[in-house]
Every structure is written in structure tokens, then in C-alpha cells.
């Protein structure tokens, strides 16, 4: 559609894709797919490795919501894809985010547009308990992005390709108070041990370990900037910095 091409046609089914999934509840999953082409039956041959954690959900019917995923030509033989998704279990909605890095033989060429979009509809999920197989069906269409020849936020244009190169916000903006972690198309801030991100997602604030439901000290706890200190009643010695004897 609109002269857009799907990734399997572009790569002839030979590529490596690393997908990162982040759930709103904090769990993270990494899926590494190594595709080795199409067999004589027209089936894609792919090895998949999964590492990480997924949310613990109650038993029930899972409903996947339709989603849109954008793919960016990020270099010779490389693509970057990202999307926000959600699913529903027993009326409970859980959002989650995907991003992909895809590498393939650069001789295969490039997408016809800097940005292409994948649209999904009519998603269906069926789990066969007897065979322990999960089947997911969907209708999908590929179109040029909107806009299709301008790099999205988090990328800068390299006219030699043309490609969309990652914008290193950590270097250009220095947005974080302590530690800035650049990732493709974005960045995130983190803090030293004993501190946590503030409401702005950029500055750090002290964690009051002593006020937690379970104190780290067996007796007396004093909160310090970036840490804490335990102490004991008179006549007791501190053991392993936490326990009194």
C-alpha cells in the first residue's frame, strides 16, 4: 500500500530482531528473533530467545487491542520500530510498550520511505490447553508514515542515506541531574544507590530507608543522604552493620 514494503519482503526473511517489552507494572522482557529465510512451504524459519519477566495475571480471556507501530530506517541494513500497546484481562487494562532493532543485509536496500507504519486490526488470541499452544491472529497493513520523509522526535536526519540517526539527548541536552542513559529515539534518567527519581523524572531524591515498612536495621535507624546508618542500644554491638548482639 502506498508503495510501502513489509520487512520480510525487504530482507527476504533473513534478519535479526531484538525486541524490548516494558509493562506498566515494571516487568521487562527481551525477545531475540533470528530469522533464516523462508522454507519450501512458505514458512518463515526463526529461532526465538526470550529473557525477562512478564506480569502475573489472573486466569481469564485475554483481549489484545489494535495498535500502530512505526518503523524508521536508522542506517544501512538497520531499522528501528516502536509502539505503545495494551491488552485486557477480565476487564482490567494493562498498557505496555515495544521497541525493536532490526539488522539485515545492507545489500537488500532500504525502505522506500524514512518512516513506515504498521496497522493491526481484528486481533484474536486462542490458547489450546491440550497442546499448550498460543495462537494469535491479526489483520495487518503497511503504509508510509505520517510524515514519511521526516525523522521522528529522538532522531536526526543524515542526508547521505538518507537515514534517521539517533539523537543523543544526553550529550546535546544534559537533561538529567545525575545519570543519563541514551537509547535509540529517547533517553532516561537514573540515580545513584540510595536515591530515586523525583516526580519530574530527571532529578533524584533521597530514599528514606528508615521509614520503609520493613526497616533495614534491627534496632535504631538513621537516614542519611543516599543511605542509612544502624545503631544499637547501650551494651550491644553492631553486627554486619545491621544487627545488634
Residue pairs with C-beta under 8 A, 6 or more apart in sequence:
1 141
1 142
1 143
2 143
2 144
3 112
3 144
4 111
4 112
4 113
4 116
4 142
4 143
4 144
5 111
5 112
5 116
5 142
6 142
7 15
7 71
7 79
7 102
8 38
8 44
10 104
10 108
10 109
10 111
11 35
11 102
11 104
11 105
11 108
12 37
12 38
12 108
13 35
13 36
13 37
13 38
13 44
13 45
14 35
14 36
14 37
14 104
14 105
15 35
15 102
15 103
15 104
16 32
16 33
16 34
16 35
16 102
16 103
16 104
17 32
17 33
17 35
17 100
17 101
17 102
17 103
18 30
18 31
18 32
18 33
18 100
18 101
19 30
19 31
19 32
19 33
19 98
19 99
19 100
20 28
20 29
20 30
20 98
20 99
20 100
21 28
21 29
21 30
21 31
21 52
21 96
21 97
21 98
22 28
22 96
22 97
23 29
23 54
23 55
23 94
23 95
23 96
24 94
24 95
24 96
25 55
25 94
27 52
27 53
27 54
27 55
28 52
28 53
29 50
29 51
29 52
29 53
29 54
30 50
30 51
30 52
31 48
31 49
31 50
32 48
32 49
32 50
32 51
33 46
33 47
33 48
34 46
34 47
34 48
35 44
35 45
35 46
36 45
36 46
36 47
37 44
37 45
38 44
38 45
39 45
55 94
57 89
57 94
58 89
58 90
60 89
60 90
61 89
61 90
62 87
62 88
62 89
62 125
62 127
63 87
63 88
63 89
63 123
63 125
64 85
64 87
64 123
64 124
64 125
64 136
64 138
65 85
65 86
65 87
65 88
65 123
66 119
66 120
66 121
66 122
66 123
67 83
67 84
67 85
67 86
67 120
68 83
68 117
68 118
68 119
68 120
69 81
69 82
69 83
69 98
69 117
69 118
69 120
70 81
70 82
70 83
70 115
70 116
70 117
70 118
70 145
70 152
71 79
71 80
71 81
71 100
71 102
71 111
71 115
71 116
71 117
71 118
72 79
72 80
72 81
72 114
72 115
72 151
72 152
72 155
72 164
72 185
73 79
73 110
73 111
73 113
73 114
73 115
73 161
73 162
73 163
73 164
74 80
74 101
74 155
74 163
74 164
74 165
74 166
74 184
75 161
75 163
75 165
76 106
76 110
76 161
76 163
77 103
77 104
77 105
77 106
77 107
77 108
78 101
78 102
78 103
78 104
79 100
79 101
79 102
79 104
79 111
80 99
80 100
80 101
80 102
80 164
80 184
80 185
81 98
81 99
81 100
81 102
81 118
82 97
82 98
82 99
82 100
82 185
83 97
83 98
83 99
83 118
84 95
84 96
84 97
84 98
85 95
85 96
85 97
85 98
86 93
86 94
86 95
86 96
87 93
87 94
87 96
88 94
99 184
99 185
101 184
110 161
112 144
113 144
113 145
113 148
113 149
114 145
114 148
114 149
114 150
114 151
114 157
114 162
114 163
114 164
115 144
115 145
115 147
115 148
115 149
115 150
115 151
115 152
115 164
116 142
116 143
116 144
116 145
116 148
117 142
117 143
117 144
117 145
117 146
118 140
118 141
118 142
119 140
119 141
119 142
119 143
120 138
120 139
120 140
121 138
121 139
121 140
122 137
122 138
122 139
123 136
123 137
123 138
124 135
124 136
124 137
124 138
125 134
125 135
125 136
126 134
126 135
126 137
127 133
127 134
127 135
128 134
128 135
145 152
149 162
150 157
151 157
151 164
152 164
152 185
153 185
154 166
154 167
154 169
154 184
154 185
154 186
155 164
155 165
155 166
155 167
155 185
156 164
156 165
156 166
156 167
157 163
157 164
157 165
158 164
158 165
166 182
166 184
166 185
167 185
168 182
168 187
169 175
169 180
169 182
169 186
169 187
170 176
170 180
170 181
170 182
170 187
171 182
174 180
175 187
175 189
175 202
176 187
176 189
176 190
176 202
177 189
177 202
177 203
177 204
178 189
178 190
178 191
178 192
178 195
178 204
179 189
179 190
179 191
179 192
180 187
180 188
180 189
181 187
181 188
181 189
181 190
188 201
189 197
189 201
189 202
189 204
190 197
191 197
191 204
192 204
192 226
193 226
193 227
194 206
194 207
194 209
194 225
194 226
194 227
194 228
195 204
195 205
195 206
195 207
195 226
196 204
196 205
196 207
197 203
197 204
197 205
198 204
198 205
206 223
206 225
206 226
208 223
209 215
209 216
209 221
209 223
209 227
209 228
210 216
210 217
210 221
210 222
210 223
210 228
211 223
215 221
216 228
216 230
216 242
217 228
217 230
217 231
217 242
218 230
218 232
218 242
218 243
218 244
219 230
219 231
219 232
219 233
219 236
219 244
220 230
220 231
220 232
220 233
221 228
221 229
221 230
222 228
222 229
222 230
222 231
230 238
230 241
230 242
230 243
231 238
232 238
232 244
233 244
236 244
236 245
237 244
237 245
238 244
239 245
